[in-house]
Amino acid sequence: MTAGVDVPAPAAARKSRAPDFFIVGHPKSGTSALYRMLRARPQIHMPRKEPAFFAPELRSSARYAGGIDDYLALFADAGPEQLIGEATTMYLFSHGAAARIAQARPDARIIAILREPASFLRSLHLQMLQSNVEDEPDLRKAIALEGARAEGRSIPRNSVRPQSLAYSEHVRYADQLRRYHAAFPREQVLVLIYEEFRADNEGTVREVLRFLEVDDSGPVEAVEANPTVTVRSPRGYQAVRSLYLGRSPGTRALKGAIKAVTPQRLRRDAVARTHTAQWAPPPPADPTLMRELRRRFAFEVEAVSEYLDRDLVSLWGYDELA
């Protein structure tokens, strides 16, 4: 049995309605849009995004106190004829998720999404800032901190899984795919390219439906999900978040006073509006930094191109690097 996760035997997994397919990542690569577009199909049942059961190293140990039963309960509302799926963006990053999923569902189908590394890391960094798990607003400096953070230094106070701040590790695409191909036959793994998905939402979703052996007839409505944003005022955003979480004695007291006089719905709506007001479209990418990142990760692009026998070097413009 794979260490760290209590998984059922394959027969028990089928009986318990474990997922038939998994969207395994990456974040900021179209996973939310694909999840929503598949979830809208009546033949498919998908619960909330990011269950993360098969990546225990990247989630709270208390999240599934009841073990596999708590996880399987997420899919209890699936109809007997529906295909069950789940989407966790960190499964591709996780070193152990592929083997754990295969142990539970060796017949599962896997959908991975890859994005051009430089633009991916920029969007991922902005999301980390938005989620308040990264406190270094400069991407170049954040990447330079990888060594120190691997040694347990310079880790943001609110980062519950600091290993996710190892930005370079997110783009080891060939190694990540090898883990899934080692655990599943290749015909059970579909690798999508984010830029192609963006260019043709409908065509990509129909390809996924055929891969899942689901009827792909009928309309497919394009979805814009989880757009990249930046935080207008990091201090203001942190203040609102601190009040919402009530982590310090002062904010706990203030939060308690607010709760005593304000209905829950109004509190929730006010926090949502305040959070949204803190977000803004991201500034233009620094072209110098983007060139640096593309040169740095050119080897990874060449490696995954060779591994998949696909010319991602040209598709992502790495053949034009000076």
C-alpha positions as MATLAB code, in Angstrom:
seq = 'MTAGVDVPAPAAARKSRAPDFFIVGHPKSGTSALYRMLRARPQIHMPRKEPAFFAPELRSSARYAGGIDDYLALFADAGPEQLIGEATTMYLFSHGAAARIAQARPDARIIAILREPASFLRSLHLQMLQSNVEDEPDLRKAIALEGARAEGRSIPRNSVRPQSLAYSEHVRYADQLRRYHAAFPREQVLVLIYEEFRADNEGTVREVLRFLEVDDSGPVEAVEANPTVTVRSPRGYQAVRSLYLGRSPGTRALKGAIKAVTPQRLRRDAVARTHTAQWAPPPPADPTLMRELRRRFAFEVEAVSEYLDRDLVSLWGYDELA';
ca = [
       0.000    0.000    0.000;
       1.250    3.477   -0.843;
       2.341    5.302    2.299;
       0.321    8.265    3.500;
      -3.133    7.478    2.091;
      -5.623    4.778    3.004;
      -6.883    3.685   -0.414;
      -9.343    0.922   -1.223;
      -8.647   -2.129   -3.332;
      -9.705   -1.706   -6.987;
     -12.931   -3.722   -6.597;
     -13.881   -1.795   -3.457;
     -13.124    1.456   -5.226;
     -15.613    0.632   -7.989;
     -18.244   -0.430   -5.471;
     -17.699    2.755   -3.453;
     -17.949    4.976   -6.541;
     -14.445    6.319   -6.564;
     -13.717    8.653   -9.511;
     -13.534    7.265  -13.021;
     -11.279   10.094  -14.168;
      -9.002   12.768  -12.732;
      -7.993   16.229  -13.943;
      -4.514   16.403  -12.422;
      -3.298   19.929  -13.142;
      -1.559   22.301  -13.362;
      -3.154   25.358  -11.713;
      -3.527   28.451  -13.910;
      -3.584   26.157  -16.941;
      -7.270   25.928  -17.767;
      -8.151   23.295  -15.182;
     -10.983   25.351  -13.651;
     -12.543   26.038  -17.044;
     -12.303   22.390  -18.084;
     -13.748   21.298  -14.737;
     -16.734   23.598  -15.112;
     -17.361   22.632  -18.734;
     -17.263   18.901  -17.954;
     -19.321   19.326  -14.792;
     -22.080   20.918  -16.868;
     -22.574   17.684  -18.832;
     -25.463   15.607  -17.447;
     -23.492   12.401  -18.006;
     -20.757   13.546  -15.599;
     -20.742   14.120  -11.842;
     -17.951   16.185  -10.280;
     -17.957   17.545   -6.699;
     -16.146   20.679   -5.567;
     -12.703   21.216   -7.043;
      -9.428   20.362   -5.248;
     -10.281   17.358   -3.028;
      -6.510   16.607   -2.908;
      -7.058   13.242   -1.195;
      -4.262   11.507   -3.097;
      -1.694   14.216   -2.269;
      -1.602   14.099    1.559;
       1.764   15.855    1.592;
       0.092   18.920    0.084;
      -2.984   19.244    2.299;
      -3.988   19.385    5.938;
      -3.615   16.045    7.719;
      -6.960   16.676    9.438;
      -8.911   17.137    6.223;
      -9.962   13.492    5.890;
     -10.177   12.384    9.504;
     -12.430    9.506    8.457;
     -10.008    8.294    5.796;
     -11.206    6.989    2.454;
     -14.854    7.069    3.564;
     -14.735   10.861    3.947;
     -13.293   11.151    0.448;
     -15.806    8.801   -1.174;
     -18.635   10.725    0.506;
     -17.850   13.590   -1.885;
     -19.285   11.491   -4.719;
     -22.357   10.143   -2.923;
     -24.761   12.207   -5.050;
     -23.581   10.723   -8.347;
     -26.254    8.952  -10.347;
     -25.742    5.275  -11.198;
     -25.235    6.057  -14.889;
     -23.009    9.095  -14.407;
     -19.267    9.114  -14.876;
     -17.499   10.439  -11.776;
     -14.556   12.805  -11.994;
     -12.474   14.970   -9.727;
     -10.036   17.811  -10.321;
      -7.018   18.540   -8.128;
      -4.384   20.772   -9.667;
      -1.562   19.617   -7.369;
      -1.777   15.950   -8.425;
       0.641   16.581  -11.291;
       3.100   18.330   -8.964;
       2.830   15.608   -6.297;
       5.454   12.870   -6.454;
       3.120   10.247   -5.021;
      -0.348   11.045   -6.353;
      -0.050    9.020   -9.569;
       0.810    5.793   -7.740;
      -1.895    6.366   -5.119;
      -4.582    7.007   -7.744;
      -3.497    3.905   -9.676;
      -3.708    1.801   -6.534;
      -7.294    2.953   -5.960;
      -8.413    3.006   -9.611;
      -6.005    1.308  -12.018;
      -8.582    1.791  -14.775;
      -8.970    5.544  -14.168;
      -8.394    8.019  -16.968;
      -6.037   10.928  -16.389;
      -6.171   14.391  -17.938;
      -3.094   16.605  -17.598;
      -2.761   20.174  -18.871;
       0.596   21.813  -19.635;
       1.222   25.522  -20.176;
       4.221   27.441  -21.532;
       6.530   27.630  -18.474;
       7.258   31.378  -18.240;
       3.628   32.503  -18.491;
       2.567   29.648  -16.225;
       5.004   30.586  -13.462;
       4.024   34.249  -13.663;
       0.323   33.371  -13.250;
       1.096   30.847  -10.524;
       3.117   33.419   -8.574;
       0.278   35.949   -8.823;
      -2.145   33.324   -7.555;
       0.155   32.514   -4.637;
       0.176   36.213   -3.749;
      -3.604   36.416   -4.084;
      -3.979   33.343   -1.843;
      -1.667   34.950    0.728;
       0.763   32.009    0.760;
       3.518   34.014   -0.941;
       4.880   37.267    0.469;
       7.544   38.099   -2.129;
       5.850   40.235   -4.822;
       8.804   40.060   -7.226;
       8.772   36.807   -9.206;
      12.503   36.887   -9.925;
      13.236   37.199   -6.194;
      10.635   34.554   -5.317;
      12.320   32.043   -7.624;
      15.727   32.997   -6.182;
      14.381   32.084   -2.721;
      13.806   28.450   -3.687;
      17.086   27.264   -2.164;
      16.528   29.036    1.137;
      12.952   27.815    1.352;
      14.051   24.232    0.702;
      16.163   24.616    3.858;
      13.200   25.955    5.831;
      14.155   29.630    5.641;
      12.246   32.664    4.256;
       8.951   30.766    4.291;
       5.883   33.034    4.419;
       3.962   32.859    7.679;
       0.721   31.799    6.001;
       2.224   29.175    3.708;
       0.724   25.837    4.767;
       2.556   23.869    2.064;
       5.867   25.662    1.425;
       6.991   22.984   -1.035;
       4.500   24.465   -3.516;
       6.645   27.635   -3.569;
       9.408   25.672   -5.324;
       8.413   27.282   -8.614;
      10.993   25.504  -10.770;
       9.648   22.104   -9.690;
       6.251   22.897  -11.184;
       7.652   22.829  -14.724;
       9.428   19.458  -14.605;
       6.833   18.384  -17.134;
       8.546   15.286  -18.543;
       9.259   13.891  -15.063;
       5.675   14.548  -13.970;
       4.228   12.750  -16.990;
       6.602    9.830  -16.500;
       5.098    9.246  -13.064;
       1.641    8.873  -14.614;
       2.841    6.742  -17.510;
       4.601    4.489  -15.007;
       1.308    4.024  -13.154;
      -1.158    3.901  -16.072;
      -1.145    2.655  -19.671;
      -0.544    5.520  -22.074;
      -3.999    5.167  -23.599;
      -5.455    6.138  -20.206;
      -3.535    9.436  -20.050;
      -4.547   12.466  -22.120;
      -2.122   15.397  -22.234;
      -3.641   18.731  -23.242;
      -1.857   21.969  -24.081;
      -3.280   25.077  -22.425;
      -2.689   27.373  -25.399;
      -4.595   24.999  -27.700;
      -7.421   24.763  -25.165;
      -7.616   28.575  -25.018;
      -7.699   28.788  -28.807;
     -10.404   26.119  -29.184;
     -12.442   25.503  -26.027;
     -15.128   23.547  -27.831;
     -12.789   21.307  -29.805;
     -10.711   20.481  -26.731;
     -13.742   19.653  -24.578;
     -15.129   17.395  -27.288;
     -11.736   15.653  -27.441;
     -11.894   15.107  -23.679;
     -15.453   13.768  -23.868;
     -14.422   11.269  -26.548;
     -11.431   10.255  -24.409;
     -13.843    9.613  -21.533;
     -16.214    7.770  -23.898;
     -18.983   10.255  -23.181;
     -21.384   11.508  -25.854;
     -19.840   14.697  -27.233;
     -22.899   15.853  -29.186;
     -24.800   18.930  -28.139;
     -23.568   22.467  -27.500;
     -20.392   23.234  -25.552;
     -20.421   26.603  -23.792;
     -17.022   28.248  -23.370;
     -16.093   29.266  -19.826;
     -13.670   31.885  -18.511;
     -12.676   30.697  -15.035;
     -10.188   31.795  -12.386;
      -8.675   34.769  -14.254;
      -5.233   35.948  -13.210;
      -5.341   39.041  -11.002;
      -3.016   40.971   -8.740;
      -3.607   42.477   -5.297;
      -3.990   46.274   -5.319;
      -2.810   46.731   -1.725;
      -1.045   43.762   -0.087;
      -1.358   45.406    3.358;
      -5.078   46.059    2.931;
      -5.701   42.569    1.610;
      -3.762   41.085    4.525;
      -5.766   43.162    7.008;
      -9.091   41.950    5.599;
      -7.878   38.347    5.516;
      -6.548   38.576    9.070;
      -9.901   39.871   10.281;
     -11.762   37.143    8.417;
      -9.567   34.375    9.864;
      -9.337   35.943   13.328;
      -5.832   34.644   13.959;
      -4.625   37.255   16.453;
      -6.284   38.091   19.806;
      -7.236   41.545   18.539;
      -8.789   40.340   15.299;
     -10.564   37.489   17.098;
     -12.169   39.983   19.468;
     -13.187   42.296   16.616;
     -14.500   39.383   14.562;
     -16.561   38.250   17.554;
     -18.067   41.695   17.974;
     -18.964   41.914   14.296;
     -20.550   38.445   14.359;
     -22.682   39.447   17.332;
     -24.403   42.275   15.462;
     -24.245   41.249   11.778;
     -26.081   38.391   10.008;
     -23.813   35.735    8.472;
     -24.958   36.422    4.915;
     -24.150   40.116    5.191;
     -20.739   39.362    6.708;
     -19.933   36.919    3.913;
     -21.075   39.323    1.194;
     -19.111   42.195    2.719;
     -15.912   40.137    2.885;
     -16.384   38.965   -0.706;
     -16.893   42.539   -1.950;
     -13.870   43.776    0.008;
     -11.687   40.987   -1.349;
     -12.820   41.664   -4.893;
     -12.122   45.382   -4.490;
      -8.521   44.481   -3.629;
      -8.006   42.702   -6.969;
      -6.966   44.297  -10.231;
      -5.810   43.108  -13.661;
      -2.125   42.148  -13.491;
       0.459   44.571  -14.848;
       2.135   43.716  -18.154;
       4.728   40.967  -17.885;
       8.343   42.097  -17.611;
       9.759   41.109  -21.025;
      13.291   40.810  -19.652;
      12.188   38.430  -16.924;
      10.079   36.422  -19.367;
      13.122   35.969  -21.635;
      15.218   34.909  -18.641;
      12.646   32.327  -17.624;
      12.252   30.983  -21.142;
      16.002   30.537  -21.462;
      16.174   28.914  -18.042;
      13.429   26.394  -18.805;
      14.220   25.775  -22.486;
      15.713   22.405  -21.508;
      12.430   21.371  -19.860;
      10.482   22.329  -22.990;
      12.874   20.337  -25.174;
      12.618   17.372  -22.799;
       8.816   17.239  -22.771;
       8.699   17.810  -26.549;
      10.892   14.774  -27.050;
       8.984   12.755  -24.462;
       5.575   13.459  -26.030;
       6.934   13.496  -29.591;
       5.314   16.912  -30.021;
       6.993   20.117  -31.169;
       6.244   22.269  -28.142;
       9.497   24.143  -28.796;
       7.916   25.794  -31.847;
       4.389   25.964  -30.398;
       5.626   27.890  -27.356;
       8.107   30.016  -29.354;
      11.272   28.578  -27.819;
      12.808   28.216  -31.285;
      12.911   32.023  -31.414;
      15.065   32.543  -28.318;
      18.111   34.685  -29.118;
];
